[in-house]
């Protein structure tokens, strides 16, 4: 593929473009190819177009990948760069995840122009978020606060914060770091306080199944430790049948050949929270995610997710 221009599909948000440019830079370094050997193709997704409603009402996180995956299947692009927390746990037939980049900071960032932390906020203060997980976690930790809907990309949400739509918000530390905006973080929230979304901080590259040439091209970019942890987390989410209507947090960490997976599932109002931890060898990444999910399902009882699906 040395003489072929590789087309990289991505959303058009500043963060998505930063991630696509990072993939191009890594490929240039790995293979000694010039920048003009790659074309970044911007594809507008349903999730980008719909700004007037919560995503949980219109189809969930797959709305940020649908059109990009359709372009990949149609041969209009050669690979797709995604924030892994936006990728559905079951891929469309004919597509596969080829490589996962080294993970960035997994933590949520508390951002406020008035307060130093969630604990510092007075009763009745407003927290803006579009994440059902973050909303449920805030309601669990601080039921005296008001949670308001807060859609848009990083820049849009920071603008809403400046205009007083809310007193504080949460963004992923990873995204702010990739945008060179780490200085906007008021406080990084420890994962013992707020578990991140499954695969938060990880960037994945999706290709057509069986495209060995592109797979070989991407092989040097894959970070095995991140891939193992993301595999465990996605197995956890898939077993829970998680969707945008289900507040779920999950984080797997690899140390000395062992994966420790922490997970939680909450009710949207934050009143119910079920948590657990499992540790196993790295070769059992899928099983550890599945086992932890089953532990939480047993804790919550069979009617818990049924109630959530009815919301």
N, C-alpha and C positions, 0 to 999 in steps of 0.2 A: 504493500500500500504506500510505498515511498513517494510515488508521483501522484497519488490521489488526494484531493482535498477532502479532509475529514470534516463532516458537518456535525456541529455540536448543538443540540436542541436545548433550550432553556426558557423559562419565564423571563419577563422583561423587567422585574423589579430590580432595584439597585443591588439587593442582596443576592438574588438569583444570578445576576450578571457577574457579580464579584466571584461567585462560586464557579461559574462557567469559565471565566478568565483564569481562575486558579487551575482548573483542570487542563486548559490549553497550555498554561505555563509548565505544568508538571509533565505533560506529554512532550513539549518541546525539549525540556531538559533530559527526559528519559531516552529520547530517540534522535536528538540532534536535528530536529526538523525546524524549518523557519516558521514564523508566525503565519505567513500566507499559505501554509500547508493546512490551515484550519479555518473554518468559517463558523462563526457563532450565529445561530439561527434563532431569533426571538419568536416565541409562539405565545399568543395571548390565551390564557385558560379561562374556563368558566369561573373559577375561583377569583380570578383577577377582575372579571367583568361584573360579578355580583357583589355589590358593596352595601346594599340597603337592607340585607337580612343576614341573620346568623347562618353560618355554613351548615349547622346542624339541621336547619329547616329545609335545605335544598340539596342535600346529597352527601355532605361530609367532605373529608380531606381528599378523596379521589378527584375532586373538582380542580385541584391544582396540578394534576398530572394527565388527565384524560386526553386533552388535545395533543399534548406532547407525545403520549404513547401512540395515538392514532397516526401522527406524522412518522413515528419510528416504524410502525408496522407497514405504512405505505411506502417506505423507502425514501422519504423526503429528508430525513436526517439519519446519521449513522450511529449516534449515541445520544442519550438524554442525561442531563445532570439534574439531580433532585436533592432537596433537603429530605433526608430519609424519614423524618417524622411526618412528611406529607404523603408518603408512599403507602398504598393499601397493602395489607398483609398477603393478599392473593393477587398476583400479577395477571394481566390479560394473557390468554394463550398466545404463545409465540414470542414472549418476551422473558428476559431473565436479568437479574442483577449481576453485573460483571465484576465490579470493583467498589470497595468502600474506602474513602480517604481516611487518613488519621483523624481521630475525633478531636474536636475543639472542646472548650469548657462546656460541661453539660448543665451547669446551673442556670436557674432563672435569675434575672436581674430585676431587682426592685428599683423603680425610677420615680422620683418625685422632686418637685421644685420646692416643696415645703417641709417634708418629713424625712428623717434619716432611715427609717425602717418601717415595716408593717406594724411592729409593736408601738411605734411612736404615734401612730395615727389616732386621733380622737374618735370617739363613738360618733357615727353618722357621716364620717368622711367617705368619699367616693373613690372606689378602685375601678379603673376601666380595663376590661379585657374581653377579647373575643373567644378565649379558650375556656371550654366547659371545665377542663381539669383545673386550671388556675382559679376559676370562679368558685368551684366546689372546695378547693383547698383553702381559699381565703375565707369562705363562709364557715368552714370547719374551725379554722384558727381564730377568726375574728367575726363571729356572727353579728356583732354590733355595727359592722361597716356596711355600706351600700355598694353593690356591684353593678356597674353599668356597662352596656355593650360598647365595644371599642374596636371596630374593624379598620383594616388598612395596612399598608406596609410599614416598615420601621419609621420612615420619615413622616408618614401621615399620622401615625399614633403619637409620635413625639410632638408634632404640631398641635394635635388635639389636647395633649397634656398642657402645653404652653398656653393654649386659649382657655383653659379652665374647665374643659368638659369633665375632667376627673382630677382628683388630688394626687393620684399615683397610678402607675401601671406596671405591668411585668412584660419583659421581653427576654429572649434567650441571650445569655452572655455570648454564646458562639456567634450569633449573627452580628451583634455589635462589634465584637472583635474583628470579624472578617471585613466589616465596613470601616474599620479604623475609628470607631466611635466608643471605645471602651471608657472614655472619660465621661460618658453620659450615664454610666452605672452609678446609682446612689449607693447600693449595697448588693453584693452577690449573696443569694439565699442558699444556705447550706442544704444539701440534699436530704439531710435528716429532718429538715423542717418542711421542705416542699420537694417531693420526688419529681424529677422532670418527666416530660413526655417520652414515650418509647422512641428511641433512636435520636433524641434531641442532641444536636451538636455534630451529627454525622452527615456526610454528603455521599450519596451513592450514584453510581453510573449504570444506567440500564441500556441494554442492547437487544438486538434480535437474537433469539435462541438459535444456536448453530452457526452464528457468524464468527468463525474462528479467527479470521484476520483481525477484526476489531477487538475480539477478546484477547488475542496475543498482544495487541498494541496497548491495551489497558492493564495488562497483568502487572507491570512494575508499579502501578499506582495503588494496588490493593494493600491495605494495612490489615494484617491477619488478626491482630488483637481486637481492633475495632470491629472487624467483620464477625468475629465470634460473639462479641458482646451484643451487637445488633441482632444477630441471628437468635440469640436467647431471648432478647426483648420482644422481637417480632413473633416468636413462638408463643410467648406469654400473652401478647395482645390477641393473636389469632385464636387461642384457646378460650379466651374470655369473650370472644366474638365482639371485641371492642369496636365502637364507632364514634362519630362525633357526638353522639347522644350519651356516651358512657364516659364519665370522668375516670381516667386510668392514668397512673404514673408507674414507670418502671425503669430500673437502671441495673445493668449488669456490669461488673468490674472484674478484670482478669489480674490475678497475682499468683506468681509461682505455680503456674499451670492449673490453677483453680478458678472457676467462675463463681462469684457470689452475686446472686440476683435478688434485688429487693423490689417489691411491687405493692401497689395498693389500688383499690377500687373504691369509689365514693358515690354516694347519692348526689344528684345535682344541687340539693340544698345544703350539702355538707354535714348533715346530721348523722349520717352513717358512714363509717370508714372501716375498711378491712385491710389489714397489712400483713405481710409475711416476708421471710427471707429463706433462701435455699442456697446451698453451696455444693458444687460437684466439679469433677474434672472437666477440662476444656473440651474434651471430645464429646461431652454430653450437653452441648449448648442448647440444642432443641429440646431435649428432655427436661432440662432444668426449668426452662420457661414454661413448658407444659405442666410440670409438676407443681410449680408455684401457683399457676393459675388455678389448678384444681384445688389446691389448699384454700385459696381465697373463695372459690365458689362454694366449697364446703362450709366455710365460716359464714358466708352471707346467706346461704340457703338457696334452694332452687327458685324461689319466687323473686329474688332480688333483681336479676337481669331481666326477668319477665316484666317486672314493674317498670324498669328503665325503658324497655322497648315500647311500652305503652304510652310513654310521655309524648 
